[in-house]
Amino acid sequence: MSSEPLKSLWLETPLIYSKHISAFLGANVYLKLDLLQPSYSFKYRGISRFIQLAIRTHGPSVHCIVASGGNAGLAAACAAKVLGLKCTVYLPAGAIPAILAFFAQEGAEVREVGKCYQEALAAAQDAVAAEENAVLVPAYEDPVIWDGHASVIEETARQLPQGVKPDAVVCCVGGGGLLGGIIVGCKSVGWDDVPIVGMETHGSNCFYQSISLNPGPFPSSPLPPREGVEIVHDSKYNVDVAKLSKLTSRASSLGASWPSPGVVKLALERKGGIKSVCVSDEMAMQTTLKFANDHKLLVELACAATLASAYNPSLFDKLVPPKTDTERTVVFIVCGGFKIFLEDLAEYRTILDAEERARSEWEVWCNGENWNVAKD
């Protein structure tokens, strides 16, 4: 096996200062634009690194097999095409035509199996077991994936003005791959004390549920299990994780039924702590529309969940308390995602009109507390 350093396939994406959001919040807000990766999401970082290492282990004829809700599969397909490898992607049934066309463009074979990511994963695992030269490319559960994703923080630390250390890094959380990378990256650049805010949606919050089961940032007595949640103890990392029997959020890229136990462990032991936050799909929809208007960029609901506090000053102040001496500096990881289209925006406007008539506040959960946040 070669010991030469790997040349990264991912792009060093821009970190931009958001004049719009900074003025709105009274803070210095930076946006790390990882939606500009070749597969349109941060997942290209860790997954491309995993596939490069798979070639070193299995040789140039390795067959990459991945289970995905969409974005992990796209990252694997893009990396496999660059490296000249065969790639098969297992998706839950009902994939949209546009994503199937993207896979075809990248030369990947697609198999639609089951109703959710975990069912597609089981089929992918069976396929790997049946083929000697196949390797399962993990969507989020592997330290190699986290190490690749850590580059998003290593770049950010170089791109911020000299001497600036953020008061928080905000990201979304599905299975936990990005969060794992951010924790690893923060440690490598000396930001282990910087708070991380992990955002999910109410109908897809396996990480929030899992954190609540373990001693740490939540109240000393664990929250009672919610309906449809199975509690499983992971002996390798000595943590409890929540397995959700049903996912109801439209933020499908957050659609893991359970998170990485390894990332749960990293989060619980982290010096700078974790704020685990859940917002509604409708709040994410509103954010998608506002972000598109301000920055002329479309992001999936999963990514919009990351940006929810950027458009709600009262929520932002709760998550990143004001300072008396200087302005706050916050980095939002704009993680991207392929599954967002112009026609979605019109639907979101219709849903939000009904939501506006129904209630005047957003329901937000944070580390075991329930907040009613006024709509701005």
KOLGU-474455 format. One record per atom (N, C-alpha, C): residue in three letters; z, y, x. Coordinates in steps of 0.05 Angstrom, whole numbers, plus 5000, padded with zeros to 4 digits. Example, Ala and Ser with C-alpha at 12.3 -4.5 7.8 and 13.67 -1.06 7.14 Angstrom:
ALA515648865264ALA515649105246ALA515649345264SER514249555257SER514349795273SER515750015258
// end
This chain:
MET500049765017MET500050005000MET500050255018SER498350445011SER498250695027SER500750865022SER501650985044SER503951165042SER503151455042GLU500551515043GLU499551785043GLU500351925017PRO501052185018PRO501652334994PRO499252334975LEU499852314949LEU497752324929LEU496852614924LYS494252644921LYS493252904913LYS493452934883SER494853124873SER495353144844SER492753194829LEU492553064805LEU490253104788LEU490653344769TRP493253404763TRP493753614744TRP493153894756LEU492854084738LEU492354364746LEU495054504749GLU495054694767GLU497354884768GLU496755094747THR498155084724THR497655254701THR498955524704PRO497955734691PRO499055994694PRO501756024681LEU503456194692LEU505856284680LEU505356584673ILE505356644647ILE504756924640ILE507257064628TYR507457314633TYR509457484620TYR508457564593SER509957494572SER509057564544SER510057844537LYS508258034536LYS509058304528LYS509958304499HIS508558154482HIS509158144453HIS511958044448ILE512557804458ILE515157674452ILE517357824467SER516857914492SER518958054507SER519858304492ALA517958454482ALA518658704467ALA520158634441PHE519258414428PHE520558344402PHE523358254406LEU523958104428LEU526657994432LEU528358164450GLY527258364464GLY528858514483GLY529658344506ALA527858184516ALA528358004538ALA525857974555ASN526057854579ASN523757794595ASN522957514589VAL520757484575VAL519757224565VAL517257144580TYR517356904592TYR515156794607TYR514156534593LEU511556504592LEU510356274579LEU508856104600LYS509655854603LYS508355664621LYS506155524605LEU503655584610LEU501455504593LEU500255224600ASP501855024594ASP500854754601ASP498854644580LEU498254794560LEU496154714542LEU493454734556LEU493354844580LEU490854864595LEU490254624613GLN491954414612GLN491354174627GLN488854044616PRO487453874631PRO484953744622PRO485253594596SER487553484590SER487953344564SER489353514543TYR489653774549TYR490853974531TYR493853954529SER495253794545SER498153794544SER499353724571PHE501953774573PHE503453724597PHE503353424605LYS502853254586LYS502952964591LYS501052874614TYR499053034619TYR497152964640TYR498552954667ARG500653104671ARG502053114697ARG503252834704GLY505252754688GLY506552494695GLY504852254691ILE503152254671ILE501452014666ILE499251984687SER498052204696SER496152184718SER497452084743ARG499852174749ARG501352084773ARG501951784770PHE502751694747PHE503351404743PHE500851234748ILE498551324738ILE496051174741ILE495151174770GLN495451394784GLN494851394813GLN496551184828LEU499051164822LEU500750974835LEU500050684826ALA499150654801ALA498350394792ALA495950284808ILE494150464817ILE491950374834ILE492950274860ARG494950414871ARG496050324897ARG497350044894THR498549994871THR499949734867THR498049514859HIS496149574841HIS494549364829HIS491649364838GLY490849574853GLY488049584863GLY486249744844PRO483849794853PRO481949974838PRO480849854813SER481349604808SER480349484783SER482449464761VAL484749594765VAL486949584746VAL485949684719HIS486849554698HIS486249634670HIS488649784659CYS488350034652CYS490450194641CYS490650164611ILE492950074601ILE493350044573ILE495650234565VAL495350384544VAL497350574536VAL497650574505ALA500050604496ALA500550654467ALA501250944464SER500351064442SER500551354440SER500351444411GLY501651664405GLY501051804380GLY498651984383GLY497552014407GLY495252174412GLY495152304439ASN497052474446ASN496852634470ASN497352474496ALA499152274495ALA499452104519ALA496951934524GLY495751844502GLY493251694505GLY491051864516LEU490852114507LEU488752294518LEU489252344548ALA491752374556ALA492352424584ALA491552174600ALA492151934591ALA491351694605ALA488351664606ALA487051724584ALA484051694584ALA482751884603CYS483752134604CYS482552334622CYS483052264651ALA485452164657ALA486052094685ALA484451844693ALA484251644675ALA482751404681ALA479751464686LYS478651654671LYS475851724675LYS475451844702VAL477152024710VAL476952154736VAL477151944758LEU478851744755LEU479251544775LEU477451304773GLY475751294752GLY473851074749GLY475050814739LEU477150834722LEU478550594713LEU477950534684LYS478350284676LYS478150204648LYS480750294634CYS480550394610CYS482850484595CYS482650404566THR484750284555THR484950214527THR487350354515VAL486950484493VAL489050634480VAL489650514453TYR492250454448TYR493150354422TYR494450584407LEU493250634383LEU494250854366LEU495150744340PRO497050874327PRO497650804299PRO495150854282ALA494950694260ALA492550714243ALA492350994231GLY489851084227GLY489351344214GLY488851574232ALA488051514257ALA487451734276ALA485251904265ILE485352164270ILE483352354260ILE480752324276PRO478452374263PRO475952344277PRO475652504303ALA476752744304ALA476452904328ALA477852774352ILE480152654347ILE481452524370ILE480052274379LEU478852124360LEU477251894366LEU474851974382ALA473652194375ALA471252294389ALA472052374418PHE474352484422PHE475252564448PHE475652314465PHE476852104454PHE477151854469PHE474451734477ALA472551744458ALA469851644464ALA468551804487GLN468952064487GLN467852234508GLN469052164535GLU471552084535GLU472852014560GLU472451714568GLY470951574551GLY470351294558GLY472551094553ALA474551164537ALA476750984531ALA476150824506GLU477150574506GLU476950404482GLU479450454465VAL479150484439VAL481350534421VAL481750304402ARG484350234399ARG485050034379ARG487250154361GLU486850154336GLU488750264317GLU490450034306VAL493050054310VAL494849834303VAL497449954292GLY498349854268GLY500949924257GLY500950204245LYS503350284237LYS503750534223LYS505150744240CYS506350664263CYS507750854279CYS507450784309TYR508450964326TYR508050924355TYR509250664364GLN511650594354GLN512950354364GLN511350094358GLU509950094335GLU508349864328GLU505849854346ALA504750084352ALA502450084371ALA503450004399LEU505850084406LEU506950004432LEU507249704434ALA508249574413ALA508649284414ALA505949144418ALA503849244405ALA501149124409ALA500149174437ALA500649404448ALA499849464476ALA501349284496GLN503849234491GLN505449064509GLN504348774508ASP503548684484ASP502348414482ASP499748404498ALA498148604496ALA495548614510ALA495948604541VAL497948754550VAL498548754579VAL499448474588ALA501148344572ALA502148084579ALA499947874580ALA497847914565ALA495647724564ALA493447764586GLU493647984601GLU491548044621GLU492848094648GLU492047944668GLU493347944694GLU493148214708ASN490948354705ASN490548604720ASN490948854703ALA492448814681ALA492949044664ALA495749164670VAL496049414666VAL498649554669VAL499149724645LEU501649724635LEU502349894613LEU503050174623VAL501650374614VAL502250644622VAL504250754602PRO506650824611PRO508750914592PRO508151194582ALA508751244557ALA508451514546ALA510551704556TYR513051604559TYR515251774567TYR517451634582GLU517651364581GLU519951224591GLU519451114619ASP519551284639ASP519351194666ASP519951424685PRO521551374707PRO522151594726PRO519651704739VAL517451544743VAL515051654754VAL513851874736ILE513951824710ILE513052024690ILE514652274693TRP517352254694TRP519052484697TRP518452634722ASP518052494744ASP517552624770ASP514952784768GLY512852674754GLY510352824751GLY510853074734HIS512253044712HIS512753274695HIS514453484708ALA516153394728ALA517853584742ALA516253804756SER513653754761SER512053954774SER511754214757VAL512154194731VAL511854424714VAL514054634721ILE516454534729ILE518654714737ILE518254804766GLU517354624783GLU516854694811GLU514754924813GLU512754904796GLU510755124795GLU511955384785THR513455354763THR514755584750THR516555734769ALA518055594785ALA519955714804ALA518355884825ARG515955784833ARG514355944852ARG513056184838GLN512456154813GLN510856364799GLN512556594788LEU515056544783LEU516756764774LEU517056974796PRO517657224788PRO518157424808PRO520257334828GLN520057404853GLN521857314874GLN524757384867GLY526457184869GLY529257214864GLY530157184836VAL528257144817VAL528857124789VAL529556834782LYS531856794769LYS532656534760LYS533056554730PRO531756384714PRO531856424685PRO534656374673ASP535156494651ASP537656444636ASP537356204618ALA534956104614ALA534555864598ALA531655774602VAL531155514600VAL528555394598VAL528355254571VAL526255314555VAL526055204528VAL523655024527CYS524054784515CYS521854584513CYS522254434487CYS520254274480CYS520454094457CYS521353824468VAL522353654449VAL523353384456VAL522253194436GLY520852994445GLY520052764428GLY521452524438GLY520152364454GLY521452134467GLY523052214491GLY522552454502GLY524252564524GLY522852574551GLY520352514553GLY518952524579GLY518952794591LEU518152994575LEU518053274585LEU520853364593LEU522853314576LEU525553394582LEU526553264607GLY525953004611GLY526752864636GLY525553004660GLY522953084658GLY521653224679GLY522953494685ILE523653634664ILE524853904667ILE527653874681ILE529153674673ILE531753624685ILE531353564715VAL529553384722VAL528953314750VAL527953554765GLY526153704752GLY524953944765GLY527054154771CYS528754204751CYS530854404755CYS532754334778LYS533354084780LYS535053994802LYS533754044829SER531153994830SER529654014856SER529354304865VAL529354494846VAL529054784854VAL531654934853GLY533954804850GLY536454934850GLY537155074823TRP536054964801TRP536655074775TRP538354884758ASP539954724771ASP541454514756ASP543454644738ASP544154904742ASP546055044725ASP544655204703VAL542055204702VAL540555354682VAL540555194656PRO541455314634PRO541455174608PRO538555094600ILE538354854588ILE535754764577ILE536154744546VAL534254854532VAL534254844502VAL532054654494GLY532754424482GLY530854224473GLY530454244443MET527954284435MET527354334406MET525954094393GLU526854024370GLU525653814353GLU525253914325THR523953764308THR523853824280THR525653634264HIS526553714241HIS528553564226HIS527653284219GLY525153244214GLY524252974207GLY523452794230SER523952894254SER523252734278SER525152814301ASN527652734298ASN529652834317ASN531352614329CYS530052414341CYS531452184352CYS533152274376PHE532352474391PHE533952564414PHE536552694404TYR536252874384TYR538653004373TYR540652794363GLN539652604348GLN541352394337GLN542652234359SER541152184380SER542252024403SER544452174418ILE543952434424ILE545952594437ILE548552594421SER548252604395SER550652624378SER552452374380LEU551252154389LEU552751904390LEU554451864415ASN554052044434ASN555352014460ASN557152244467PRO559252204483PRO560952424491PRO559252634507GLY559552884501GLY557953084514GLY557953354499PRO555653464494PRO555553734483PRO556253764454PHE556253534439PHE556953544411PHE559953544407PRO560953574383PRO563853564378PRO564953304388SER567553304395SER568853074408SER568752824391SER568852854365SER568452624347SER565552604339PRO564152384345PRO561252364339PRO560652424310LEU558252534306LEU557352584278LEU556952314264PRO557452304239PRO556952054224PRO554051984224PRO553351734228PRO550451654228PRO549051744202ARG546651844204ARG545151914181ARG543651684170GLU542851704145GLU541451484132GLU538851424147GLY538351164150GLY535951074163GLY536151084193VAL538551104205VAL538851114234VAL540350864243GLU539150714261GLU540350484273GLU541450554301ILE543950494307ILE545150554332ILE544850314351VAL543750354374VAL543250144394VAL544450234421HIS546050054433HIS547150114459HIS545350024481ASP544650194500ASP543050124523ASP544850074546SER544849824555SER546749734576SER545949844604LYS543349884608LYS542449984634LYS543550254640TYR543450434621TYR544350704625TYR547050764612ASN548150564598ASN550750584585ASN550850824565VAL548850844548VAL548751044528VAL548050924501ASP548751054479ASP547850974453ASP545451134446VAL543451004434VAL541051154425VAL540651094395ALA539451294382ALA538851274353ALA536051184349LYS535650974333LYS532950894325LYS532450974296LEU530451144292LEU529951244265LEU528051054251SER528750974226SER527050794211SER524650924199LYS524851194196LYS522651334183LYS522451614195LEU519951704200LEU519451974211LEU517952134189THR519052364182THR517952514160THR516752784169SER517052854194SER515953114204SER512953094207ARG511653324203ARG508753334209ARG508253394238ALA510253434253ALA509953474282ALA509653204295SER507353084292SER506952804299SER507252744329SER506952944346SER507252904375SER510252874382LEU511952934364LEU514852874368LEU515652604355GLY513552454348GLY514052214331GLY515051964345ALA516951984363ALA518251744375ALA520551664357SER520751404352SER522951304335SER525551304350TRP525451284376TRP527851294393TRP527051424419PRO528951554433PRO528451694458PRO528851514482SER528051604505SER528551474530SER531551464535PRO532851234538PRO535751224544PRO536251364571GLY534351334590GLY534751464616GLY534851764614VAL533251884597VAL533352174593VAL535852264578VAL536652104559VAL539252164545VAL541452174566LYS541451984585LYS543551984606LYS543352224624LEU540952294632LEU540552534648LEU541552784634ALA541052804608ALA541853034593ALA544853054591LEU546152824586LEU549052824582LEU550552894608GLU549352824631GLU550752874656GLU549953134670ARG548153284657ARG547053524670ARG549053744672LYS549353874696LYS551254084701LYS550754324682GLY548254404679GLY547654644664GLY547654594634GLY547854344626GLY548054284597GLY545454284583ILE545554184558ILE543254174540ILE544054284513LYS542454454502LYS542654524474LYS540554384459SER541354194442SER539554034426SER539254164399VAL536854234391VAL536354404368VAL534254284350CYS534654304324CYS532654204304CYS531954434286VAL529354474281VAL528354674262VAL526454534242SER525754674221SER524054554201SER521154564209ASP519554394196ASP516654404200ASP515554684192GLU516654794170GLU515755054161GLU516255274181MET518555264195MET519055464215MET517055434238ALA516355184245ALA514355134266ALA511655234257MET511055194231MET508455294220MET508255594223GLN510355734215GLN510356024217GLN509956104246THR511255964265THR510956024293THR508155984303THR506855774294THR504055724301THR502355954294LEU502656064270LEU501056284260LEU501656534276LYS504156594281LYS504856844296LYS503956824325PHE504256594337PHE503456564365PHE500456594368ALA498956474349ALA496056504349ALA495256794346ASN496656934329ASN495957224325ASN496557384350ASP498857334363ASP499657484387ASP498057414412HIS497757154417HIS496657064442HIS493856934440LYS492856914416LYS490156804412LYS489956514422LEU492056364419LEU492256084427LEU493255914404LEU492055684401LEU492955494381LEU494655284394VAL496955224381VAL498755014391VAL499554834368GLU499954584375GLU500954384355GLU503754474345LEU504554354322LEU507154404311LEU509354324331ALA508954114346ALA510954034366ALA511454254386CYS509254374395CYS509454594414CYS510554844401ALA509854894376ALA510855124361ALA513855104357ALA514954864355ALA517854834353ALA519154944377THR517954914400THR519055034425THR519255334422LEU517355454409LEU517155744408LEU518555864383ALA519855704367ALA521055804342ALA522956034347SER524656024367SER526556244371SER525256484383ALA522756454394ALA521356694404ALA520556884382TYR520556784357TYR519756954334TYR522156994315ASN524556934324ASN526956974308ASN529157074325PRO529557334327PRO531557444346PRO534357344341SER535157304316SER537857214311SER538256934321LEU536256754319LEU536456494330LEU536456504361PHE534656674372PHE534556704401PHE537256794412ASP538556984399ASP541157074409ASP543256864408LYS543056674389LYS544956454388LYS544456254410LEU541956204416LEU541256014437LEU541556124465VAL540856374468VAL541056504495VAL542656764491PRO545256754492PRO546856994485PRO546157234502PRO546257474490PRO545657724506PRO547557754529LYS546557894550LYS548157954574LYS548858254573THR551058324585THR551958604585THR550658774607ASP549858634629ASP548958784652ASP545958794656THR544558574649THR541658554653THR540358434629GLU537658454628GLU536158324607GLU535958024613ARG535857874592ARG535457584595ARG532657514603THR532457304619THR529857194627THR529656904617VAL527656844602VAL527356584591VAL524456484595VAL524256224601VAL521656094604VAL521255894581PHE519055924567PHE518255744546PHE516055564557ILE516355304555ILE514255114564ILE512355084541VAL510055204543VAL507955184522VAL506354924527CYS507354714516CYS506554444524CYS503854364513GLY502854504493GLY500154454483GLY499954234463GLY497854074465GLY497253864446GLY494453904434PHE493153674429PHE490353684419PHE490153714389LYS492253624374LYS491953594345LYS492653844330ILE491054054334ILE491254294318ILE488454414315PHE487854494290PHE485154594284PHE485354834266LEU483254994265LEU483255244250LEU483855194220GLU482854974209GLU483454924181GLU486354874176ASP487854784196ASP490754744193ASP492155004187LEU491255224199LEU492555484196LEU492455574166ALA490255524153ALA490055604125ALA492055444108GLU492255184114GLU494255014100GLU497055114105TYR497655184130TYR500355274136TYR501055534120ARG499155714117ARG499655954102ARG500355894073THR498955704061THR499555624033THR502355504031ILE503055334050ILE505755204050ILE507855424054LEU507455614072LEU509355824077LEU509756014054ASP507656064039ASP507956224015ASP509856093995ALA509655833992ALA511555693974ALA514355693986GLU514555654012GLU517155654025GLU518555924022GLU517056134024GLU518156404022GLU519456443995ARG518156343974ARG519256363947ARG521756183943ALA521855963958ALA524055773953ALA526655843966ARG526555973990ARG529056024004ARG528656264023SER530856394031SER530756634047SER531756584076GLU532656334081GLU533756274108GLU532556014118TRP532655984145TRP531855734158TRP534355574163GLU534155314159GLU536355134167GLU535855034195VAL537755094213VAL537555014241VAL540054864249TRP539654644264TRP541854494275TRP541954534305CYS544354564316CYS544754594345CYS547354464354ASN547054254369ASN549454114381ASN551654064360GLY550853964337GLY552853894317GLY553554114297GLU552554354302GLU553054574283GLU550654614265ASN551154684240ASN548954754222ASN548955054217TRP546655174223TRP546355464220TRP544355534198ASN544955734183ASN542955854165ASN542056114177VAL539656114187VAL538556334202VAL536656494184ALA537156754182ALA535456924166ALA532656924176LYS530756934157LYS527956944165LYS527257224173ASP525857244196ASP525057514206ASP522057554201
// end
